[in-house]
Amino acid sequence: MPQYLKKRFGGQRIQVYMSVLSLILYIFTKISTDIFSGALFIQMALGWNLYLSTVILLVVTAVYTITGFQEVGWYTGLEQRYRQAIPNVTVPNTTCHLPKPDAFHMLRDPVSGDIPWPGLIFGLTVLATWCWCTDQVIVQRSLSAKSLSHAKGGSVLGGYLKILPMFFIVMPGMISRALYPDEVGCVDPDICQRICGARVGCSNIAYPKLVMALMPVGLRGLMIAVIMAALMSSLTSIFNSSSTLFAIDVWQRFRRQATEQELMVVGRVFVVFLVVISILWVPIIQISNSGQLFDYIQSVTSYLAPPITALFLLAIFCKRVTEPLARLTWWTRHRPHSELEKEVQEGTAGTADVPSGEGPTGAGGTENPRHGQEQPAAPRRSWGQLLWGWLCGLSRAPERALSPAEKAALEQKLTSIEEEPLWRSVCNVNAILLLAVNIFLWGYFA
């Protein structure tokens, strides 16, 4: 996405700003919260086997949710028991009262509601546009699709899956609060400290508490394995995006002639740095912000969503917007000629600079004068060197240089937007069906 902004506006300031901002957000929101969420499950399930299959993720979650609904009497029973769930340990508080009449409605009063409907409709739209349409972690999955139909199908499938958190995350949290009011709904700081290690509340343990206390032994281990696998998958995507942003948009500003192998090593070392910083940030998340993890994530990202969303929308729909108008930062200087546009081809500096382990031809296709002469055998490397090369991505054989015709064919294949009529129709029909389902759910719960 930073490269798109550079191509759209021409300067480097917005590109660098977006790259650095994305890296900071990945550290303090995405990576830290994923690690913290996994730590909660590990803390409550120490000793359980976490290496189980994740194929039946939705089936296990559905069984676990249905079991919780049976415990509380399905949806009507959940509503009654959630209102009546009172901890055994209480403290005097004159501000406590029964839930508001609109507590079970999504669209609430714009003045007195805790989540006013204008903010829910317009504010969340701005935040969701940035997160799901322009964030590097999300967009890279669409860009890596095999074809345009695959990208559309993945987006539609993601839309279907986004319906499930209402039933697999929100309602199980309400079930946990109704079944375990003394743990999840603790009010005494000393008791909360003993239960979950946080004096400000134990709402963060609602989901793992329900899993550990309600599910049978076999499904309990399977559910924990599913959660851990999902967190690891999410962390992998974030690490890949972070290393790419740092190596391409930051490191190359200091090392303009860095080779591909150097960028790969730098990217992997930067991943280690991200892990260390994120782990150090986890205790701060646990202590601060009243222990409410989701509120922490949303409060950080919501402040930055409006200008970034406006930037991308103007870049796409308004051709008159230029780089000086869209600039979001002032600490970099605009250069009339970007040196980053110069592509450094290996072999063009002369045959004397070509290492003996590389191919015989240079960038221009001329044969290396050393080709045909006897080359000294490459020294044997130890197992430690081989392992280090594999970890850093240096063990690959040199790739064959593509001819101009092959490059053109590959470019055509990668940039083609052709679709088969059948799958285009399937994606379009499912998109319309998805919109209809969302409209029905909003109308039912609003």
C-alpha positions in Angstrom: 0.0 0.0 0.0 2.8 2.5 0.6 4.1 1.7 -2.9 0.7 2.5 -4.3 0.7 5.9 -2.6 4.1 6.6 -4.1 3.0 5.7 -7.6 -0.2 7.7 -7.1 1.4 10.9 -5.7 5.0 10.6 -6.9 6.7 11.7 -3.7 8.3 9.7 -0.9 7.0 11.5 2.2 3.6 9.8 2.3 5.1 6.4 1.5 7.6 6.6 4.4 5.0 8.0 6.8 2.6 5.2 6.0 5.3 2.5 6.4 6.5 3.8 9.7 3.0 4.3 11.0 2.0 0.8 10.0 5.0 -0.7 11.7 4.3 1.2 14.9 0.6 0.1 14.9 1.6 -3.5 14.2 3.8 -3.5 17.3 1.5 -1.8 19.7 -1.8 -3.2 18.6 -1.8 -6.3 16.4 1.2 -8.3 17.5 1.0 -7.4 21.2 -2.7 -8.1 21.5 -2.3 -11.5 19.7 0.5 -12.5 22.0 -1.5 -11.4 25.0 -4.6 -13.2 23.9 -2.6 -16.4 23.4 -1.0 -15.9 26.8 -4.4 -15.9 28.5 -5.2 -19.3 27.1 -1.8 -20.7 27.9 -2.1 -19.4 31.4 -5.5 -21.0 32.0 -4.7 -24.2 30.2 -1.1 -24.9 31.2 -0.1 -28.4 30.4 -2.6 -29.1 27.7 -1.6 -30.3 24.3 -1.8 -27.5 21.8 -0.8 -29.3 18.5 -4.2 -30.5 17.3 -5.9 -30.1 14.0 -7.7 -26.8 13.1 -9.8 -28.1 10.2 -13.0 -28.4 12.3 -12.6 -24.9 13.8 -16.2 -23.8 13.0 -17.7 -27.2 14.0 -15.9 -27.2 17.4 -16.8 -23.5 18.0 -20.4 -24.2 17.1 -20.7 -27.2 19.4 -19.1 -25.1 22.2 -21.5 -22.2 21.6 -24.5 -24.4 21.4 -23.5 -26.1 24.7 -23.3 -22.7 26.3 -26.8 -21.8 25.0 -28.2 -25.0 26.4 -26.8 -24.1 29.8 -28.5 -20.7 29.9 -31.7 -21.6 28.1 -30.9 -20.4 24.5 -31.4 -16.8 23.5 -34.3 -15.9 25.7 -32.7 -17.6 28.7 -29.5 -15.8 28.0 -31.2 -12.4 28.0 -32.8 -13.1 31.4 -29.8 -14.7 33.1 -27.5 -12.0 31.8 -29.6 -9.4 33.4 -29.9 -11.4 36.7 -26.2 -12.5 36.9 -25.1 -10.9 40.2 -21.7 -11.8 41.9 -21.8 -13.1 45.4 -19.2 -10.5 46.4 -20.6 -7.0 45.9 -19.5 -3.5 46.8 -21.7 -0.5 47.6 -22.1 1.8 44.5 -24.9 4.3 44.0 -24.2 4.5 40.3 -25.1 0.8 39.6 -28.4 0.2 37.9 -30.2 -2.3 35.7 -29.2 -2.4 32.0 -30.8 0.3 29.9 -33.8 -0.7 27.8 -31.7 -0.5 24.6 -29.0 -2.8 26.0 -29.9 -5.6 23.6 -30.2 -3.2 20.6 -27.3 -2.3 18.2 -28.6 1.1 17.3 -28.8 3.2 20.4 -29.7 6.7 21.4 -27.4 9.3 19.8 -27.3 11.3 23.0 -27.7 9.0 26.0 -26.5 5.8 24.4 -23.1 4.3 25.3 -22.6 3.4 21.7 -24.6 6.1 19.8 -25.8 5.0 16.4 -24.2 7.9 14.4 -20.8 6.8 15.6 -21.6 3.2 15.0 -22.7 3.8 11.4 -20.4 6.6 10.2 -17.4 6.2 12.6 -17.2 2.4 12.2 -17.4 2.8 8.4 -14.3 5.0 8.4 -12.4 2.6 10.6 -13.5 -0.5 8.7 -12.6 1.1 5.3 -9.0 1.6 6.5 -8.7 -1.8 8.2 -10.3 -4.1 5.6 -9.6 -2.1 2.4 -6.2 -0.4 2.8 -4.3 -2.2 5.6 -1.2 -4.0 4.3 -1.9 -7.2 6.3 -5.4 -7.5 4.7 -4.6 -6.3 1.2 -1.6 -8.6 0.8 -3.9 -11.6 0.9 -6.0 -10.3 -2.0 -2.9 -9.3 -3.9 -1.5 -12.8 -3.6 -4.7 -14.4 -5.0 -4.4 -16.6 -8.1 -6.9 -14.6 -10.1 -9.4 -11.9 -9.8 -12.1 -14.5 -9.1 -10.1 -15.9 -6.3 -9.7 -12.4 -4.8 -13.4 -11.8 -5.0 -14.3 -15.2 -3.6 -11.9 -14.6 -0.7 -13.5 -11.3 0.1 -17.0 -12.8 0.0 -15.9 -15.7 2.2 -14.4 -13.2 4.6 -17.7 -11.3 4.7 -19.5 -14.5 5.6 -17.0 -15.2 8.3 -17.4 -11.7 9.7 -21.0 -12.6 10.5 -19.9 -15.3 12.9 -18.2 -13.2 15.7 -21.7 -12.0 16.8 -22.5 -15.6 17.6 -19.1 -17.1 18.4 -17.5 -14.2 20.3 -20.0 -11.7 21.6 -22.7 -14.1 22.8 -20.2 -16.6 24.4 -18.9 -13.6 26.3 -22.3 -12.9 27.6 -22.8 -16.5 28.4 -19.6 -16.5 30.4 -20.6 -13.4 32.3 -24.0 -15.0 33.2 -22.5 -18.4 34.2 -19.4 -17.1 36.1 -20.3 -13.7 37.7 -17.8 -14.1 40.5 -14.9 -14.6 38.2 -15.7 -12.7 35.0 -17.7 -10.0 36.7 -15.6 -9.6 39.8 -15.8 -6.2 41.5 -13.3 -6.4 44.3 -9.7 -5.5 43.2 -8.1 -8.1 45.5 -10.4 -10.8 44.2 -9.7 -9.8 40.6 -6.0 -9.8 41.2 -6.2 -13.3 42.6 -8.4 -14.6 39.7 -6.8 -13.1 36.6 -3.8 -11.0 37.8 -5.5 -7.6 37.0 -7.0 -5.4 39.7 -9.1 -3.5 37.2 -11.3 -6.4 36.1 -11.4 -9.8 34.6 -13.5 -9.3 31.4 -10.5 -10.5 29.3 -10.8 -14.0 30.6 -14.5 -14.4 29.7 -13.8 -16.5 26.6 -11.0 -18.8 27.9 -12.9 -19.2 31.1 -15.9 -20.5 29.2 -13.8 -22.9 27.2 -11.9 -24.3 30.1 -14.9 -24.7 32.5 -17.7 -25.8 30.1 -16.2 -27.9 27.3 -15.3 -31.6 27.8 -11.7 -32.6 28.0 -11.2 -33.7 24.4 -12.9 -30.7 22.8 -11.2 -28.4 25.3 -7.7 -29.3 24.1 -8.9 -29.2 20.5 -10.4 -25.7 21.0 -7.2 -24.4 22.6 -5.2 -25.8 19.7 -7.5 -24.1 17.2 -7.1 -20.8 19.1 -3.3 -21.1 19.1 -3.2 -22.0 15.5 -5.4 -19.1 14.5 -3.2 -16.7 16.5 0.0 -18.1 15.0 -1.5 -17.7 11.5 -2.4 -14.1 12.3 1.1 -13.4 13.6 2.7 -14.9 10.6 0.7 -12.5 8.3 1.7 -9.5 10.4 5.3 -10.5 10.5 5.4 -11.0 6.7 3.9 -7.6 6.1 6.1 -5.8 8.7 9.3 -7.3 7.3 8.3 -6.3 3.8 7.5 -2.8 4.8 10.7 -2.3 6.7 13.0 -3.9 4.1 11.4 -2.2 1.0 10.3 1.2 2.3 12.8 1.9 5.2 16.0 -0.1 4.7 16.4 0.6 1.0 16.4 4.3 1.8 19.7 3.8 3.6 21.0 0.9 1.5 20.0 1.8 -2.1 22.0 -1.0 -3.7 20.9 -3.8 -1.2 20.6 -7.2 -2.8 17.6 -9.4 -2.5 19.4 -11.7 -0.1 20.3 -8.8 2.1 16.7 -7.6 2.2 15.6 -11.1 3.1 18.1 -11.2 6.0 17.1 -7.7 7.2 13.4 -8.6 7.1 13.9 -11.7 9.2 16.1 -9.9 11.7 13.4 -7.2 11.9 10.8 -9.9 12.8 12.9 -10.9 15.8 13.0 -7.3 16.8 9.2 -7.0 16.5 8.8 -10.0 18.7 11.0 -8.7 21.4 9.4 -5.2 21.5 5.9 -6.7 21.4 6.6 -9.0 24.3 7.9 -6.1 26.3 4.7 -4.2 25.6 2.3 -7.0 26.7 2.5 -6.2 30.5 1.6 -2.6 29.7 -1.5 -3.7 27.9 -2.5 -5.9 30.8 -2.0 -3.2 33.4 -3.4 -0.2 31.6 -6.7 0.7 30.0 -9.0 -1.0 32.6 -8.0 -4.4 31.3 -10.2 -4.1 28.3 -8.2 -5.4 25.4 -10.7 -4.7 22.6 -11.2 -1.1 23.8 -7.4 -0.6 23.7 -7.1 -1.7 20.1 -10.0 0.4 18.9 -9.0 3.5 20.8 -5.5 3.5 19.2 -6.7 2.8 15.6 -9.7 5.1 15.7 -7.7 8.2 16.1 -5.7 7.5 13.0 -8.4 6.0 10.8 -10.1 9.3 9.4 -7.0 10.9 7.8 -5.7 7.6 6.3 -9.1 6.6 5.0 -9.6 10.1 3.5 -6.1 9.8 1.9 -6.9 6.6 0.1 -10.4 7.6 -1.0 -9.1 10.9 -2.4 -6.2 9.0 -4.1 -8.6 6.6 -5.8 -11.6 8.8 -6.7 -10.1 12.3 -7.1 -7.4 12.8 -9.7 -6.9 16.4 -8.8 -5.4 15.6 -5.4 -1.6 15.9 -5.6 1.2 15.0 -3.3 1.6 18.4 -1.6 -2.2 18.5 -0.9 -2.3 15.0 0.5 0.9 15.2 2.5 0.5 13.9 6.1 3.9 14.7 7.4 6.5 17.5 7.3 9.7 15.9 8.5 11.0 14.6 5.1 12.1 16.7 2.1 10.8 16.2 -1.4 13.4 15.3 -4.0 12.8 16.3 -7.6 14.4 13.1 -8.9 13.9 9.9 -6.8 16.9 7.8 -6.8 14.8 4.8 -5.7 13.4 4.6 -9.2 16.8 3.5 -10.5 16.8 -0.3 -10.7 20.2 -1.7 -10.1 20.8 -4.7 -12.4 23.4 -7.3 -11.3 26.2 -7.7 -13.8 26.0 -4.3 -15.5 29.0 -3.0 -13.6 31.3 -5.4 -15.3 32.2 -9.0 -15.3 34.9 -8.5 -12.7 32.2 -7.9 -10.0 30.3 -11.1 -10.8 30.9 -13.7 -8.1 31.9 -17.2 -9.2 28.8 -18.7 -7.8 26.4 -16.7 -9.9 25.2 -17.3 -13.4 27.4 -16.9 -16.5 25.4 -14.1 -18.1 24.9 -10.5 -17.1 21.9 -8.3 -17.3 22.4 -7.6 -21.0 22.6 -11.3 -21.8 26.3 -11.3 -22.8 28.3 -14.3 -21.9 30.7 -14.0 -19.0 34.3 -14.2 -20.1 35.0 -16.5 -17.2 32.4 -19.0 -18.4 34.1 -22.0 -19.8 37.1 -21.6 -17.6 37.6 -24.0 -14.7 36.1 -22.5 -11.6 37.4 -23.4 -8.1 35.0 -25.7 -6.2 32.9 -24.1 -3.6 34.1 -24.8 -0.1 32.0 -27.3 1.9 29.8 -25.6 4.5 29.2 -26.9 8.0 25.8 -27.9 9.2 25.6 -24.7 11.2 26.3 -22.6 8.1 23.7 -24.6 6.1 21.2 -24.1 8.9 22.0 -20.3 9.1 21.7 -20.0 5.4 18.3 -21.8 5.4 17.0 -19.6 8.2 18.1 -16.4 6.4 16.8 -17.6 3.0 20.3 -17.8 1.5 20.3 -21.5 0.5 18.3 -21.1 -2.7 19.9 -21.8 -6.0 20.3 -18.8 -8.3 17.2 -18.4 -10.4 17.4 -18.5 -14.2 17.2 -15.1 -15.9 14.0 -14.7 -17.9 14.0 -13.6 -21.5 12.0 -10.5 -22.4 9.2 -12.6 -23.9 9.0 -14.7 -20.7 9.0 -11.5 -18.6 6.1 -10.1 -20.7 4.2 -13.4 -20.4 4.7 -13.5 -16.6 3.6 -9.9 -16.3 0.5 -10.5 -18.4 -0.4 -13.5 -16.2 0.1 -11.6 -12.9 -1.8 -8.5 -14.0 -4.6 -10.2 -15.9 -8.2 -9.4 -14.7 -9.9 -12.0 -16.9 -12.5 -14.1 -15.2 -14.5 -17.2 -16.1 -18.1 -16.3 -16.5 -19.2 -19.1 -14.1 -17.1 -18.0 -11.2 -17.8 -14.4 -11.8 -21.5 -15.1 -11.5 -20.9 -17.2 -8.4 -19.0 -14.4 -6.7 -21.6 -11.7 -7.7 -24.5 -13.8 -6.5 -22.8 -14.5 -3.2 -22.0 -10.9 -2.7 -25.6 -9.9 -3.2 -26.7 -12.7 -0.8 -24.2 -11.5 1.8 -25.6 -8.0 1.6 -29.1 -9.3 2.1 -28.0 -11.4 5.1 -26.3 -8.4 6.7 -29.3 -6.2 6.2 -31.6 -8.8 7.8 -29.2 -9.2 10.8 -29.0 -5.4 11.3 -32.8 -5.1 11.1 -33.3 -8.0 13.5 -30.8 -6.9 16.2 -31.0 -3.1 15.7 
